[in-house]
Amino acid sequence: MLYYLAQWLRNTFDPPGFGVFQYVSFRAAAAAITALLISFIVGPKIIALLKRKQIGEAAKSELQTTGNHALKAGTPTMGGLIVLTALLVPTLLWANVLNMYIILIVMVTGLLGAVGFLDDYLKVIKKLRKGLIGRYKIIGQVTVGLIVGCSIAFFPEWFSSVFSSINMLTTVPFAKNINLDFGYWYIYIPVVIFIITATSNAVNLTDGLDGLAMGTVGIVALALAVISYVSGNAIFADYLNIIHLRGADELTIFCAALVGAALGFLWFNSYPAQVFMGDTGSLALGGAVGCLCILIKKEFLLPILGGIFFAETLSVIIQVSYFKYTKKRFGEGRRLFKMSPLHHHFEKSGWHESKIVTRFYIIAVMLAIITMATFKVR
């Protein structure tokens, strides 16, 4: 909105210095700073409200004897409200809100945030142990994926005049001059639904230690900010030999706001956490990461860039599959990991959660660097 206000002031009065608002780099920096400030302002207020309403997380019974998990009972949850406020407000202030990329990413984040909020509400306020029934949560995620997939497949003109020729293409990592064309909407749309649903749940699974999910999302968002910027810039896209997406550089502002919101939330969520993100934040941020990769045509980079989320999800799948297999074959279920998701395996192995989180951060940074390297190592 500030983008249009500055544009109107420039066209009407031509004040000096207002031309800077046309630059994505300036607005991205402003969005990051705004997100950080909003986190610091609304964070304590929301935490105080959650405490007053006694909206607290129950400690996991299987972790009561591990680390400090018994002490975490009662810690305010639904802190995703802080993240979403600090993310969406700067995006709406500094981005071109009529840009289709921005419209879709804000919609995905908001709708999945609503699904997560409903899940948290049922768990911590209505005291329903499982919260929102799993199939209803999946229906929400699939619906959001369906909207994104249909928008790209059937209405490419909403993005740009030339988007129809590349709407169902994606970049193939480590391969030069090769893009995969899904070709048909009935192939492409299920892929979009799967990615948004999978990443949404993957970040949700990762959100088990203080600062783990939020910090990792922040690292991923920083890498996606760079990729969005170069994808929307004709010169950089041509130099890197990647698909040029006119208007996609506006996503840099959303990514920068996400980085700022992540840093601001970590102020309260780092060990020992004053507030937990809850499904309100994790489902929304996971879906946003998946949607960003879809919009900038980098779906195949997700297992690398989101390697932490991928490993966490894979550990759960392996653990459950192996347990069921051994129970069927031997009559008794066995486990490969001491506990899943993966971060709890290391916790059960005696690692302090701060060490686990720091080491996962290091791995996430390394994976982000590898992701960037794929643009030249081809």
C-alpha positions as CSV (number, residue, x, y, z in Angstrom):
1,M,0.0,0.0,0.0
2,L,2.9,2.3,0.7
3,Y,4.2,1.3,-2.7
4,Y,1.0,2.9,-4.3
5,L,1.0,5.9,-2.0
6,A,4.7,6.6,-2.9
7,Q,3.8,6.1,-6.6
8,W,0.9,8.6,-6.4
9,L,3.0,11.2,-4.5
10,R,5.7,10.9,-7.0
11,N,3.4,11.3,-10.0
12,T,1.5,14.1,-8.4
13,F,4.1,16.2,-6.5
14,D,7.4,14.7,-7.7
15,P,9.1,15.0,-4.3
16,P,12.8,14.2,-4.3
17,G,13.9,10.7,-3.2
18,F,10.5,9.0,-3.8
19,G,11.9,7.2,-6.9
20,V,13.6,4.8,-4.5
21,F,10.2,3.1,-3.8
22,Q,10.2,1.6,-7.3
23,Y,13.3,-0.6,-6.4
24,V,12.5,-4.0,-5.1
25,S,15.8,-4.1,-3.1
26,F,14.8,-1.0,-1.1
27,R,11.3,-2.2,-0.4
28,A,12.6,-5.7,0.6
29,A,15.0,-4.1,3.1
30,A,12.2,-1.9,4.4
31,A,9.9,-5.0,4.7
32,A,12.5,-6.9,6.7
33,I,13.0,-4.0,9.1
34,T,9.3,-3.4,9.5
35,A,8.7,-7.1,10.2
36,L,11.4,-7.1,12.9
37,L,9.9,-4.0,14.5
38,I,6.4,-5.4,14.4
39,S,7.7,-8.6,16.1
40,F,9.2,-6.6,18.9
41,I,6.1,-4.5,19.4
42,V,3.3,-7.1,19.1
43,G,5.3,-10.1,20.5
44,P,5.2,-9.2,24.2
45,K,1.5,-8.1,23.9
46,I,0.4,-11.4,22.3
47,I,2.5,-13.4,24.7
48,A,0.9,-11.6,27.7
49,L,-2.5,-12.2,26.2
50,L,-1.8,-15.9,25.7
51,K,-0.6,-16.2,29.3
52,R,-3.6,-14.3,30.6
53,K,-6.0,-16.6,28.7
54,Q,-3.9,-19.6,29.9
55,I,-3.3,-20.8,26.3
56,G,-0.4,-23.1,27.0
57,E,1.2,-26.2,25.4
58,A,1.1,-29.5,27.1
59,A,4.5,-31.3,27.4
60,K,4.8,-34.5,25.4
61,S,4.5,-37.4,27.8
62,E,7.2,-39.4,26.0
63,L,9.7,-36.6,26.5
64,Q,8.9,-35.8,30.1
65,T,12.2,-37.5,31.2
66,T,14.3,-35.9,28.4
67,G,16.0,-32.5,28.7
68,N,13.7,-29.7,30.0
69,H,10.5,-30.8,28.3
70,A,8.6,-31.2,31.6
71,L,9.3,-27.5,32.3
72,K,7.8,-26.5,29.0
73,A,4.2,-27.4,30.0
74,G,2.1,-24.3,30.1
75,T,4.4,-22.3,27.8
76,P,2.1,-20.1,25.6
77,T,1.4,-21.5,22.2
78,M,-0.3,-20.0,19.1
79,G,2.7,-17.7,18.8
80,G,2.3,-18.1,15.0
81,L,0.0,-15.0,15.4
82,I,3.2,-13.0,16.0
83,V,4.9,-14.4,12.9
84,L,1.9,-14.0,10.6
85,T,1.3,-10.4,11.8
86,A,5.0,-9.5,11.3
87,L,5.0,-11.2,7.9
88,L,1.7,-10.2,6.3
89,V,1.6,-6.6,7.4
90,P,5.0,-5.6,5.9
91,T,4.2,-7.5,2.7
92,L,0.9,-5.6,2.3
93,L,2.6,-2.3,3.1
94,W,5.7,-2.6,0.8
95,A,4.8,-5.0,-2.0
96,N,2.7,-4.4,-5.1
97,V,-0.5,-5.9,-3.8
98,L,-2.0,-6.2,-7.3
99,N,0.9,-8.5,-8.3
100,M,-0.5,-12.1,-8.8
101,Y,2.6,-13.6,-7.2
102,I,2.0,-11.6,-4.0
103,I,-1.8,-12.3,-4.1
104,L,-1.2,-16.0,-4.2
105,I,1.5,-16.2,-1.5
106,V,-0.4,-14.0,0.9
107,M,-3.5,-16.1,0.3
108,V,-1.7,-19.4,0.9
109,T,-0.1,-18.1,4.1
110,G,-3.3,-16.6,5.4
111,L,-5.5,-19.7,4.7
112,L,-3.1,-22.2,6.1
113,G,-2.6,-20.0,9.1
114,A,-6.3,-20.1,9.6
115,V,-6.2,-24.0,9.4
116,G,-3.4,-24.1,11.9
117,F,-5.2,-21.6,14.2
118,L,-8.3,-23.8,14.2
119,D,-6.2,-26.8,15.1
120,D,-4.5,-24.9,17.9
121,Y,-7.8,-23.5,19.1
122,L,-9.4,-27.0,19.3
123,K,-6.3,-28.4,21.1
124,V,-5.5,-25.8,23.7
125,I,-8.8,-24.0,24.3
126,K,-11.4,-26.7,23.6
127,K,-9.1,-29.3,25.0
128,L,-9.6,-31.8,22.2
129,R,-6.4,-33.9,22.4
130,K,-5.9,-34.3,18.7
131,G,-7.1,-30.9,17.7
132,L,-8.4,-30.6,14.2
133,I,-9.1,-34.1,12.8
134,G,-6.3,-35.1,10.4
135,R,-8.5,-35.5,7.3
136,Y,-10.0,-32.0,7.7
137,K,-6.5,-30.5,8.0
138,I,-5.6,-32.3,4.8
139,I,-8.7,-31.0,3.1
140,G,-7.7,-27.5,4.0
141,Q,-4.2,-28.0,2.6
142,V,-5.4,-29.7,-0.6
143,T,-7.9,-26.9,-1.2
144,V,-5.2,-24.3,-0.9
145,G,-3.0,-26.3,-3.3
146,L,-5.9,-26.7,-5.7
147,I,-6.4,-22.9,-5.8
148,V,-2.7,-22.3,-6.5
149,G,-2.5,-25.1,-9.1
150,C,-5.6,-23.9,-11.0
151,S,-4.5,-20.3,-11.0
152,I,-1.2,-21.2,-12.6
153,A,-2.5,-23.8,-15.0
154,F,-5.7,-22.1,-16.2
155,F,-5.1,-18.4,-15.7
156,P,-1.5,-17.7,-16.7
157,E,-2.4,-14.2,-18.1
158,W,-3.0,-13.1,-14.5
159,F,0.8,-13.3,-14.0
160,S,2.1,-11.7,-17.2
161,S,1.5,-11.6,-20.9
162,V,4.1,-14.3,-21.6
163,F,3.5,-16.5,-18.6
164,S,1.3,-18.9,-20.6
165,S,4.4,-20.3,-22.3
166,I,6.1,-21.2,-19.1
167,N,3.3,-21.7,-16.6
168,M,3.8,-25.5,-16.2
169,L,7.6,-25.6,-16.6
170,T,10.1,-26.1,-13.8
171,T,13.9,-25.9,-13.6
172,V,15.9,-29.1,-13.5
173,P,18.8,-28.7,-11.0
174,F,22.4,-29.4,-12.2
175,A,21.1,-29.5,-15.9
176,K,21.9,-26.7,-18.3
177,N,19.2,-25.6,-20.8
178,I,16.8,-28.3,-19.6
179,N,13.4,-27.4,-18.1
180,L,10.7,-30.0,-17.3
181,D,7.3,-29.3,-18.8
182,F,4.5,-31.1,-16.9
183,G,2.5,-30.6,-20.0
184,Y,-1.0,-31.3,-18.7
185,W,-3.0,-29.6,-16.0
186,Y,-4.1,-33.0,-14.6
187,I,-0.5,-33.8,-13.9
188,Y,0.7,-30.3,-12.8
189,I,-2.1,-29.5,-10.3
190,P,-1.7,-32.8,-8.3
191,V,2.0,-32.0,-8.1
192,V,1.3,-28.5,-6.7
193,I,-1.2,-29.9,-4.2
194,F,1.4,-32.5,-3.1
195,I,4.2,-29.9,-2.6
196,I,2.1,-27.5,-0.6
197,T,0.6,-30.2,1.6
198,A,4.0,-32.0,2.1
199,T,6.0,-28.8,2.9
200,S,3.2,-27.6,5.2
201,N,3.3,-30.8,7.2
202,A,7.1,-31.1,7.1
203,V,7.6,-27.7,8.8
204,N,5.0,-28.7,11.3
205,L,6.9,-31.9,12.1
206,T,10.2,-29.9,12.5
207,D,8.6,-27.6,15.0
208,G,9.6,-29.6,18.1
209,L,12.5,-27.8,19.7
210,D,12.9,-24.1,20.7
211,G,13.8,-22.1,17.6
212,L,14.3,-25.1,15.3
213,A,11.5,-24.6,12.8
214,M,11.5,-20.8,12.8
215,G,15.3,-20.4,12.4
216,T,15.4,-23.0,9.6
217,V,12.5,-21.3,7.8
218,G,14.3,-18.0,8.1
219,I,17.4,-19.5,6.4
220,V,15.4,-21.0,3.6
221,A,13.5,-17.7,3.2
222,L,16.8,-15.8,2.8
223,A,17.9,-18.1,0.0
224,L,14.4,-17.8,-1.7
225,A,14.7,-14.0,-1.5
226,V,17.8,-14.2,-3.7
227,I,16.3,-16.7,-6.1
228,S,13.1,-14.7,-6.4
229,Y,15.1,-11.5,-7.2
230,V,17.2,-13.0,-9.9
231,S,14.2,-14.9,-11.4
232,G,12.3,-11.7,-11.8
233,N,15.3,-9.8,-13.2
234,A,15.7,-10.3,-17.0
235,I,19.5,-9.7,-16.9
236,F,20.3,-12.0,-14.0
237,A,17.9,-14.7,-15.3
238,D,19.6,-14.6,-18.7
239,Y,23.1,-14.7,-17.1
240,L,22.2,-17.7,-14.9
241,N,20.3,-19.3,-17.7
242,I,17.1,-19.8,-15.6
243,I,13.4,-19.1,-16.4
244,H,12.7,-15.4,-16.4
245,L,9.5,-14.7,-14.5
246,R,8.4,-11.1,-15.0
247,G,7.0,-9.7,-11.7
248,A,8.3,-12.6,-9.5
249,D,10.9,-10.3,-8.0
250,E,8.0,-8.9,-5.9
251,L,8.3,-12.1,-3.9
252,T,11.6,-10.9,-2.7
253,I,9.7,-8.5,-0.4
254,F,7.6,-11.4,1.0
255,C,10.8,-13.4,1.6
256,A,12.6,-10.5,3.2
257,A,9.6,-9.9,5.5
258,L,9.7,-13.6,6.4
259,V,13.4,-13.3,7.3
260,G,12.6,-10.2,9.5
261,A,9.6,-12.0,11.1
262,A,11.8,-15.1,11.8
263,L,14.5,-13.0,13.5
264,G,11.9,-11.2,15.5
265,F,10.1,-14.4,16.6
266,L,13.4,-16.1,17.5
267,W,13.9,-13.3,20.1
268,F,11.0,-14.9,22.0
269,N,11.2,-18.5,20.7
270,S,15.0,-19.3,21.2
271,Y,15.9,-21.5,24.1
272,P,14.3,-21.3,26.6
273,A,11.2,-20.4,24.6
274,Q,8.8,-17.8,26.0
275,V,6.3,-18.8,23.3
276,F,5.7,-21.7,20.8
277,M,4.7,-21.1,17.2
278,G,2.0,-23.8,17.2
279,D,0.3,-25.0,14.0
280,T,-0.9,-21.4,13.4
281,G,2.7,-20.6,12.3
282,S,4.2,-23.9,11.2
283,L,1.4,-24.9,8.7
284,A,1.3,-21.4,7.2
285,L,5.1,-21.1,6.9
286,G,5.5,-24.6,5.5
287,G,2.9,-23.9,2.9
288,A,4.5,-20.6,2.1
289,V,7.9,-22.2,1.4
290,G,6.3,-24.8,-0.9
291,C,4.3,-22.1,-2.7
292,L,7.3,-19.9,-3.2
293,C,9.2,-22.8,-4.8
294,I,6.2,-23.4,-7.1
295,L,5.8,-19.8,-8.1
296,I,9.5,-19.3,-8.9
297,K,9.7,-22.7,-10.8
298,K,12.2,-24.3,-8.4
299,E,10.2,-27.2,-7.1
300,F,13.0,-29.7,-7.5
301,L,15.3,-27.6,-5.3
302,L,13.0,-28.2,-2.3
303,P,14.6,-31.5,-1.2
304,I,18.0,-29.6,-1.1
305,L,17.0,-26.2,0.2
306,G,14.5,-27.7,2.6
307,G,16.7,-30.7,3.4
308,I,16.1,-30.3,7.2
309,F,12.3,-30.5,6.6
310,F,12.8,-33.4,4.2
311,A,14.9,-35.4,6.7
312,E,12.5,-34.8,9.5
313,T,9.6,-36.1,7.4
314,L,11.5,-39.0,6.1
315,S,12.5,-40.1,9.6
316,V,8.8,-40.3,10.6
317,I,7.9,-42.2,7.4
318,I,10.8,-44.7,7.9
319,Q,10.0,-45.1,11.6
320,V,6.3,-45.8,11.1
321,S,6.9,-48.1,8.1
322,Y,9.6,-50.1,9.9
323,F,7.5,-50.4,13.0
324,K,4.5,-51.7,11.1
325,Y,6.7,-54.1,9.0
326,T,8.4,-55.6,12.0
327,K,5.2,-55.9,14.0
328,K,3.6,-57.8,11.1
329,R,6.6,-60.0,10.5
330,F,7.9,-60.6,14.1
331,G,4.8,-59.8,16.1
332,E,6.5,-57.0,17.8
333,G,7.2,-53.5,16.5
334,R,10.8,-52.3,16.3
335,R,12.2,-48.9,15.9
336,L,15.2,-47.6,13.8
337,F,15.3,-44.3,15.7
338,K,15.0,-43.8,19.4
339,M,12.2,-41.4,18.6
340,S,10.9,-39.5,15.5
341,P,11.0,-36.9,14.1
342,L,14.8,-36.9,13.8
343,H,15.5,-34.1,16.3
344,H,14.0,-36.1,19.1
345,H,16.3,-39.0,18.2
346,F,19.3,-36.9,18.9
347,E,17.6,-35.5,22.1
348,K,17.1,-39.1,23.3
349,S,20.7,-39.7,22.5
350,G,21.7,-37.1,25.1
351,W,22.3,-34.0,22.9
352,H,21.1,-30.8,24.5
353,E,18.4,-29.2,22.4
354,S,20.5,-26.0,21.9
355,K,23.2,-28.1,20.3
356,I,20.7,-29.9,18.1
357,V,19.2,-26.6,16.9
358,T,22.5,-25.0,16.2
359,R,23.8,-27.9,14.3
360,F,20.6,-28.1,12.3
361,Y,21.0,-24.4,11.5
362,I,24.6,-25.1,10.2
363,I,23.3,-27.8,8.0
364,A,20.5,-25.6,6.7
365,V,23.0,-22.9,5.8
366,M,25.1,-25.4,4.0
367,L,22.1,-26.7,2.1
368,A,21.2,-23.1,1.1
369,I,24.7,-22.5,-0.2
370,I,24.5,-25.8,-2.2
371,T,21.1,-24.7,-3.6
372,M,22.7,-21.4,-4.8
373,A,25.6,-23.3,-6.3
374,T,23.2,-25.3,-8.5
375,F,22.6,-22.2,-10.7
376,K,26.3,-22.3,-11.9
377,V,27.2,-26.0,-11.4
378,R,25.4,-27.2,-14.5
